[in-house]
Amino acid sequence: MTIGDALAAGRRQAGMTVTQVSQRTCIRETIIRGIERGDFSGCGGDFYARGHIRSVAQAVGVDPEPLIEEYDATMGAPRAISAADVFQPVTPVRLKERRRPNWTAALAVVLVAAGGTYAYLHYQHHSSGGGTPVSTSTLKSTTDAHQTPPPKARPVHHRPRSLDIKISASQNSWVVLTAKATGLTIFQGMVYAGQSLHWSERHAVTLQIDNPAGVTVTVNGKKQAHPHAVAPITVTLALGGPRRG
């Protein structure tokens, strides 16, 4: 029994029409009919074909995993992914330290100014032949008046300089991660239930997920929400925030 025959039989056994399956999965009726005939050309590629098979199978109550395995066997299995492709080294981000004010130099300037004031008043006193002597307390108050408390340091908020991407799967899902600028494939393969993968990228990437309900995507510690998504999704991840499509 082919993939299309299994899905069509499951739909009829569930008592559903193609229209009802389309409404539940948000997949066009023409694509569903094509899949039931064994024609996957309308899916837009292997990635979306796997996602459509999974969505339709779940809607009609059929286990999708054997069907996806059969699709990979008959339509051409993807290339093997090595451990070096999956786990990319994390590049440490060097942050420039903020220079602290030189309070020693500032205090020296204040003391020089105070000394000059004292010398000037002393000279005025002797040149006038009398007057009120300058007391030590007066000099101290003059010195204290020039000393100002150091300003409170403001917290420095640094923008992230790389994308720290983590994918955790609760269900099997086919995932493709590509560089946005060059189109080079960073990762392509199945992320199995209970498995977590991690990447650190300095530039924008495109993330494709065929089973968005079965994975959790976290970027720089923030979970990316895709509520109610049952069909495959494509998301662009960048330092400015994620974008659909």
C-alpha positions as CSV (number, residue, x, y, z in Angstrom):
1,M,0.0,0.0,0.0
2,T,1.4,3.4,-1.0
3,I,1.5,6.5,1.1
4,G,-1.4,8.0,-0.8
5,D,-3.5,4.8,-0.4
6,A,-2.8,4.6,3.3
7,L,-3.9,8.3,3.8
8,A,-7.0,7.9,1.6
9,A,-8.0,4.7,3.4
10,G,-7.5,6.4,6.8
11,R,-9.6,9.4,5.7
12,R,-12.4,7.2,4.6
13,Q,-12.2,5.1,7.7
14,A,-12.4,8.3,9.8
15,G,-15.5,9.3,7.8
16,M,-13.9,12.6,6.6
17,T,-14.0,14.3,3.2
18,V,-11.0,16.0,1.5
19,T,-12.6,19.3,2.3
20,Q,-12.8,18.5,6.0
21,V,-9.1,17.4,6.1
22,S,-8.2,20.6,4.3
23,Q,-10.0,22.7,6.9
24,R,-8.3,20.9,9.8
25,T,-4.8,20.9,8.3
26,C,-4.9,24.3,6.4
27,I,-3.6,22.4,3.4
28,R,-5.2,23.0,0.0
29,E,-7.6,20.4,-1.3
30,T,-5.7,20.0,-4.6
31,I,-2.5,19.1,-2.7
32,I,-4.3,16.6,-0.5
33,R,-5.9,14.9,-3.6
34,G,-2.4,14.9,-5.3
35,I,-0.8,13.2,-2.2
36,E,-3.6,10.5,-2.2
37,R,-2.7,9.8,-5.9
38,G,1.0,9.6,-5.1
39,D,1.7,13.0,-6.7
40,F,3.9,15.2,-4.4
41,S,4.8,17.9,-7.0
42,G,2.3,20.4,-5.5
43,C,3.9,20.3,-2.1
44,G,6.8,22.5,-3.1
45,G,9.7,20.2,-2.2
46,D,10.6,17.3,0.1
47,F,10.6,19.4,3.2
48,Y,7.0,20.5,2.8
49,A,5.9,17.0,1.5
50,R,7.0,15.4,4.7
51,G,5.1,18.1,6.7
52,H,2.0,17.6,4.6
53,I,2.1,13.8,5.1
54,R,2.5,14.3,8.8
55,S,-0.4,16.8,9.1
56,V,-2.8,14.7,7.0
57,A,-1.9,11.5,8.8
58,Q,-2.5,13.1,12.2
59,A,-5.8,14.5,11.0
60,V,-7.2,11.2,9.9
61,G,-5.7,9.1,12.7
62,V,-2.9,7.4,10.9
63,D,0.7,7.0,12.4
64,P,2.8,9.4,10.2
65,E,6.3,8.0,11.0
66,P,6.1,4.8,8.8
67,L,4.8,6.9,6.0
68,I,7.6,9.5,6.2
69,E,10.1,6.7,6.4
70,E,8.6,5.2,3.2
71,Y,8.7,8.7,1.6
72,D,12.4,9.0,2.3
73,A,13.1,5.5,1.0
74,T,11.1,5.9,-2.2
75,M,11.8,9.6,-3.0
76,G,15.5,9.6,-2.0
77,A,16.8,9.7,1.5
78,P,18.7,12.9,2.5
79,R,22.4,12.8,3.0
80,A,23.8,11.7,6.3
81,I,24.5,14.5,8.8
82,S,27.8,14.2,10.7
83,A,28.3,15.3,14.3
84,A,30.5,18.2,13.0
85,D,27.5,19.5,11.0
86,V,25.2,19.4,14.1
87,F,27.3,20.8,16.8
88,Q,28.9,24.1,15.8
89,P,31.5,25.7,18.2
90,V,30.3,28.6,20.1
91,T,32.4,31.7,19.4
92,P,33.0,33.7,22.7
93,V,31.8,37.3,22.5
94,R,34.4,39.8,23.8
95,L,32.8,42.8,25.5
96,K,34.7,46.1,25.7
97,E,35.2,47.1,29.3
98,R,34.0,50.6,30.3
99,R,36.8,52.8,31.5
100,R,36.5,54.0,35.0
101,P,37.0,57.7,35.8
102,N,40.4,58.6,37.3
103,W,39.5,60.0,40.7
104,T,43.2,60.2,41.7
105,A,43.8,62.9,39.0
106,A,40.7,64.7,40.0
107,L,41.6,64.9,43.6
108,A,45.1,66.2,42.7
109,V,43.5,69.0,40.7
110,V,41.3,69.9,43.7
111,L,44.3,70.0,46.1
112,V,46.3,72.2,43.7
113,A,43.3,74.6,43.4
114,A,43.0,74.7,47.2
115,G,46.7,75.4,47.6
116,G,46.5,78.2,45.2
117,T,43.6,79.7,47.1
118,Y,45.5,79.5,50.3
119,A,48.6,81.1,48.8
120,Y,46.6,83.9,47.4
121,L,44.8,84.7,50.6
122,H,48.0,84.5,52.6
123,Y,49.6,87.0,50.2
124,Q,46.7,89.4,50.4
125,H,46.9,89.2,54.2
126,H,50.6,90.1,54.4
127,S,50.4,92.7,51.6
128,S,47.6,94.6,53.4
129,G,49.5,94.5,56.7
130,G,46.8,92.9,58.7
131,G,43.3,91.7,58.3
132,T,41.7,88.5,59.4
133,P,44.0,85.5,59.4
134,V,42.9,82.6,57.3
135,S,42.1,79.6,59.6
136,T,42.6,76.0,58.8
137,S,38.9,75.3,59.0
138,T,38.2,78.0,56.4
139,L,40.8,76.3,54.1
140,K,39.3,72.9,54.7
141,S,35.7,74.1,53.9
142,T,37.1,75.7,50.7
143,T,38.7,72.3,49.8
144,D,35.6,70.4,50.6
145,A,33.5,72.7,48.5
146,H,35.5,71.7,45.4
147,Q,35.0,68.0,46.0
148,T,31.9,66.5,44.5
149,P,30.7,62.9,45.1
150,P,31.4,60.5,42.2
151,P,28.4,59.9,39.9
152,K,26.6,56.6,40.2
153,A,27.6,54.1,37.6
154,R,24.8,53.3,35.1
155,P,24.2,49.7,34.2
156,V,25.5,48.9,30.7
157,H,23.1,46.8,28.5
158,H,24.9,45.0,25.6
159,R,23.0,43.8,22.6
160,P,23.6,40.2,21.7
161,R,26.2,39.8,18.9
162,S,25.2,36.3,17.9
163,L,22.1,34.0,17.6
164,D,22.1,31.3,20.2
165,I,19.6,28.9,18.8
166,K,18.3,25.8,20.6
167,I,15.7,23.3,19.4
168,S,14.1,20.8,21.8
169,A,11.8,18.1,20.3
170,S,8.9,16.5,22.1
171,Q,7.9,14.8,18.8
172,N,9.9,13.8,15.7
173,S,10.3,16.7,13.4
174,W,12.3,17.3,10.2
175,V,14.4,20.5,10.5
176,V,16.4,22.5,8.0
177,L,18.6,25.4,9.0
178,T,20.3,27.5,6.3
179,A,22.3,30.7,6.2
180,K,20.1,33.6,5.0
181,A,22.8,35.4,3.1
182,T,24.5,32.5,1.3
183,G,21.8,29.8,1.3
184,L,24.3,27.3,2.6
185,T,22.8,24.4,4.7
186,I,23.9,24.5,8.3
187,F,21.7,21.5,9.4
188,Q,19.2,19.2,7.7
189,G,17.8,16.1,9.3
190,M,15.3,14.6,11.7
191,V,15.2,15.9,15.3
192,Y,13.9,13.0,17.4
193,A,11.6,13.2,20.4
194,G,13.7,14.0,23.5
195,Q,16.6,15.3,21.5
196,S,18.0,18.9,21.7
197,L,20.3,20.6,19.2
198,H,22.2,23.9,19.6
199,W,23.8,26.4,17.2
200,S,25.5,29.7,17.5
201,E,25.4,31.9,14.4
202,R,26.6,35.5,13.8
203,H,24.2,36.2,10.9
204,A,20.6,35.7,10.0
205,V,19.4,32.2,9.3
206,T,16.3,30.5,7.9
207,L,14.6,27.8,10.0
208,Q,12.2,25.3,8.5
209,I,10.2,22.9,10.7
210,D,7.8,20.3,9.3
211,N,6.2,19.6,12.7
212,P,6.1,22.9,14.6
213,A,3.8,21.6,17.3
214,G,6.4,19.0,18.2
215,V,9.4,21.3,18.8
216,T,10.4,24.3,21.0
217,V,12.6,26.9,19.5
218,T,14.6,29.2,21.8
219,V,16.7,32.1,20.5
220,N,19.1,33.9,22.9
221,G,17.1,32.5,25.9
222,K,13.7,33.6,24.6
223,K,11.1,31.0,23.4
224,Q,9.8,31.6,19.9
225,A,6.0,31.1,19.8
226,H,4.2,29.5,16.9
227,P,0.7,28.8,18.3
228,H,-1.8,26.6,16.5
229,A,0.7,25.8,13.7
230,V,0.1,22.4,12.2
231,A,1.5,22.8,8.7
232,P,5.3,23.3,8.0
233,I,6.6,26.7,8.8
234,T,9.6,28.8,7.7
235,V,11.0,31.4,10.0
236,T,13.9,33.9,9.5
237,L,15.9,34.4,12.7
238,A,17.9,37.5,13.0
239,L,19.3,39.7,15.8
240,G,16.4,42.2,15.2
241,G,13.9,39.4,15.9
242,P,12.2,36.5,14.1
243,R,10.2,37.0,10.9
244,R,7.8,34.5,9.2
245,G,8.6,33.4,5.7
